[in-house]
Every structure is written in structure tokens, then in C-alpha cells.
Amino acid sequence: MRGLLERARMDKNVAMAIVGQAIVDEGYIGADGTIVVAYSSQENARHLWEVANAWGLVHPLRTKIYKTHTMWCVSFDAEKREEIYLEIGPLPDPEQDKMFRHVLRDANSGKTRGGRGETRIKVLELLKDKAMTVREIAYGLDLSASTVRRHLRNLEKEEKAIIIGYNKASENKNQRTAKVWSSNPKL
């Protein structure tokens, strides 16, 4: 492995191939824009981190400690995501590629930009047609997941939107994005 690490430090194409494969195989691309590769092996995480860090692509290596195990997490710098995608994209998994492209969008030019309350109306319109997850709404309206969650929380307080279940096929079973929302049928 050391020979490969040395080659990756000298050749950015080799480094990007390693990074791309790690994202495809073990990566999580969140609706909120995070791209993280987590390993239960500290050695594997450190190897990926050293490759990516040589080219300034990552934040410091961090750990997540659970009751029964520890995960070592390599998270990619937001300002380097486009560079990574241009080098490795499109990803072979269409859903994963869609997630990656979504985090690269221009957050200041979403389709729903407009007057006060227009985004809430568009969220409700989507939910009247079909129950959806936060991620699906974010894709449909070209919004960040945090913006969608904020609107859904407010709509829930007003009893205009409700949680009707969880998407069991949700990426990494992330409970915040796995909730399935619908407009309140009582309205």
C-alpha cells in the first residue's frame, strides 16, 4: 500500500482514482452537501485521508465513537467537491451521481427563489401530489435539505404537513432525510 500512497502523492490522477473509488464504494453523499467516507478500519481511513490530504481535498480525519465500535471519517472540503466530481464523475450509480450533482448546484439560484412564502407553497404543492422524503423535495425544488427541513417543520407546526412513515430504502437510514412527508389530508 505504501507504493500506491507514494504514487498518489505524486500523481493527482492516481489520487483522484482512489478518492473516486472510495466515494463510490464507501461514501455517503448527504442531501445537506456532506461527502464522507467512513471506515471501521483506522488504517484504511488514514490511507484514504493521506491520499486526499496530499491534494488538499479533505478536512482533518475525525472519529465517531459508538457504544460498540468506532468509525474513522474522511470528509471532503466543500470547495473541492466540484474539482473531485469533474475528475471522477459521472458516478456509475445513477442515484449516487444525482446526489453528487445536487450538492454541486448553485444554492443561490434555486428554481424556487421568489417572494416570501413561495417556497412553502411549492413544498405543499409537491406534497399534495405525492408523499416525499426531504431528499426528494430538495431535488424537486433545487433546495438544500436544511431549507426543506425548516419549511417542513413550520408546515408541521401549522398542521399543513405530516410525517406518514419512513423510507426503509433511504441512503444510510438517515432518519432526518428518511421521513416521508405528506400534506395533511384533513385540510
C-alpha positions as CSV (number, residue, x, y, z in Angstrom):
1,M,0.0,0.0,0.0
2,R,2.9,2.4,0.7
3,G,3.9,2.3,-3.0
4,L,0.4,3.3,-4.0
5,L,0.3,6.1,-1.5
6,E,3.6,7.5,-2.9
7,R,2.3,7.3,-6.4
8,A,-0.9,9.1,-5.4
9,R,1.1,11.9,-3.7
10,M,3.0,12.5,-6.9
11,D,0.2,11.9,-9.5
12,K,-3.2,13.6,-9.0
13,N,-4.9,11.2,-11.4
14,V,-3.9,8.3,-9.2
15,A,-5.1,10.2,-6.1
16,M,-8.5,11.0,-7.7
17,A,-9.0,7.4,-8.8
18,I,-8.5,6.3,-5.2
19,V,-10.8,9.1,-3.9
20,G,-13.4,8.3,-6.5
21,Q,-13.4,4.6,-5.8
22,A,-13.7,5.3,-2.0
23,I,-16.7,7.6,-2.6
24,V,-18.4,5.1,-4.9
25,D,-17.8,2.1,-2.6
26,E,-18.0,3.5,1.0
27,G,-19.1,7.1,0.6
28,Y,-22.1,8.9,1.9
29,I,-23.3,11.9,-0.1
30,G,-25.8,13.8,2.1
31,A,-28.7,16.0,1.0
32,D,-27.1,18.7,3.1
33,G,-24.0,18.7,1.0
34,T,-21.7,16.5,3.1
35,I,-19.5,13.9,1.4
36,V,-18.0,11.5,3.9
37,V,-16.2,8.1,3.6
38,A,-16.3,6.2,6.9
39,Y,-14.3,3.1,7.8
40,S,-14.2,0.8,10.8
41,S,-10.5,0.3,10.0
42,Q,-8.4,3.2,11.1
43,E,-5.6,2.1,8.7
44,N,-7.9,2.3,5.7
45,A,-9.3,5.7,6.8
46,R,-5.8,7.0,7.3
47,H,-4.6,5.8,3.9
48,L,-7.5,7.5,2.1
49,W,-7.0,10.6,4.2
50,E,-3.3,10.8,3.4
51,V,-4.0,10.4,-0.4
52,A,-6.7,13.1,-0.4
53,N,-4.9,15.4,2.0
54,A,-1.9,15.5,-0.2
55,W,-4.0,17.4,-2.7
56,G,-5.9,19.5,-0.1
57,L,-9.3,17.7,-0.6
58,V,-10.2,16.9,2.9
59,H,-10.8,18.1,6.4
60,P,-8.8,16.6,9.3
61,L,-9.5,12.9,10.0
62,R,-12.1,12.5,12.7
63,T,-13.7,9.7,14.6
64,K,-17.3,8.8,15.6
65,I,-17.5,6.7,18.7
66,Y,-20.5,4.5,19.1
67,K,-21.3,2.1,22.0
68,T,-19.9,-0.9,20.2
69,H,-17.4,0.4,17.7
70,T,-15.5,3.4,16.3
71,M,-15.7,4.8,12.8
72,W,-12.9,6.9,11.2
73,C,-14.4,9.5,8.9
74,V,-12.8,11.3,5.9
75,S,-14.9,14.3,5.0
76,F,-14.3,16.3,1.8
77,D,-13.9,20.0,1.7
78,A,-17.0,21.8,0.2
79,E,-14.8,23.9,-2.0
80,K,-13.1,20.8,-3.6
81,R,-16.3,18.9,-4.4
82,E,-16.6,20.3,-7.9
83,E,-13.0,19.6,-8.7
84,I,-13.5,16.0,-7.5
85,Y,-16.6,15.5,-9.5
86,L,-15.1,16.9,-12.7
87,E,-12.3,14.4,-12.3
88,I,-14.3,11.3,-11.3
89,G,-17.9,11.9,-12.4
90,P,-20.3,10.8,-13.5
91,L,-20.6,8.1,-10.9
92,P,-21.7,4.6,-12.0
93,D,-24.7,4.6,-9.7
94,P,-27.3,7.0,-11.1
95,E,-28.8,7.8,-7.7
96,Q,-25.4,8.5,-6.2
97,D,-24.5,10.6,-9.2
98,K,-27.7,12.6,-8.8
99,M,-26.9,13.2,-5.1
100,F,-23.3,14.4,-6.0
101,R,-24.6,16.8,-8.7
102,H,-27.2,18.1,-6.3
103,V,-24.6,19.1,-3.8
104,L,-22.7,21.0,-6.6
105,R,-25.7,23.1,-7.6
106,D,-25.6,26.9,-7.2
107,A,-27.5,27.3,-3.9
108,N,-28.3,30.9,-4.7
109,S,-30.2,30.2,-7.9
110,G,-32.7,27.6,-6.9
111,K,-35.9,27.3,-9.0
112,T,-38.0,28.4,-6.1
113,R,-36.3,31.8,-5.3
114,G,-39.0,34.4,-5.1
115,G,-41.3,36.3,-2.8
116,R,-42.0,35.5,0.8
117,G,-43.9,32.2,1.3
118,E,-43.5,31.0,-2.3
119,T,-41.2,28.1,-1.3
120,R,-43.7,26.9,1.4
121,I,-46.4,26.9,-1.3
122,K,-44.3,24.9,-3.7
123,V,-43.4,22.4,-1.0
124,L,-47.1,21.9,-0.2
125,E,-47.9,21.6,-3.9
126,L,-45.4,18.8,-4.2
127,L,-46.8,17.0,-1.2
128,K,-50.4,17.2,-2.4
129,D,-49.4,15.1,-5.5
130,K,-47.2,12.5,-3.7
131,A,-45.7,11.8,-0.3
132,M,-42.0,12.5,-0.4
133,T,-38.8,12.5,1.6
134,V,-36.7,15.6,2.3
135,R,-34.2,14.5,-0.3
136,E,-36.9,14.1,-3.0
137,I,-38.3,17.5,-2.2
138,A,-34.8,19.0,-2.2
139,Y,-34.2,17.6,-5.7
140,G,-37.6,18.6,-7.0
141,L,-37.2,22.2,-5.9
142,D,-33.4,22.5,-6.2
143,L,-33.1,23.4,-2.5
144,S,-30.8,22.3,0.3
145,A,-32.1,19.7,2.7
146,S,-31.8,22.1,5.6
147,T,-34.1,24.6,3.8
148,V,-36.6,21.8,3.1
149,R,-36.5,20.6,6.7
150,R,-37.1,24.1,8.0
151,H,-40.1,24.6,5.8
152,L,-41.5,21.2,6.7
153,R,-41.1,21.8,10.5
154,N,-43.0,25.1,10.1
155,L,-45.7,23.4,8.0
156,E,-46.0,20.6,10.6
157,K,-46.5,23.2,13.4
158,E,-49.3,24.7,11.3
159,E,-50.7,21.2,10.7
160,K,-50.4,21.5,7.0
161,A,-47.8,18.7,6.6
162,I,-47.4,15.4,8.5
163,I,-44.9,12.6,8.7
164,I,-46.6,9.4,7.4
165,G,-43.6,7.0,7.7
166,Y,-40.0,6.3,6.9
167,N,-38.4,5.3,3.6
168,K,-36.7,2.0,4.6
169,A,-34.5,2.1,1.5
170,S,-33.2,5.5,2.5
171,E,-29.4,6.1,2.0
172,N,-27.7,5.1,5.2
173,K,-31.0,5.1,7.0
174,N,-30.5,8.8,7.9
175,Q,-33.6,9.5,9.9
176,R,-33.8,13.2,9.1
177,T,-33.9,12.5,5.3
178,A,-35.8,9.2,5.5
179,K,-39.0,10.7,6.9
180,V,-41.8,10.5,4.4
181,W,-43.9,13.7,4.4
182,S,-47.4,14.4,3.0
183,S,-49.7,17.3,3.1
184,N,-52.3,16.9,5.9
185,P,-55.3,15.1,4.4
186,K,-57.6,16.8,6.9
187,L,-57.1,20.2,5.1
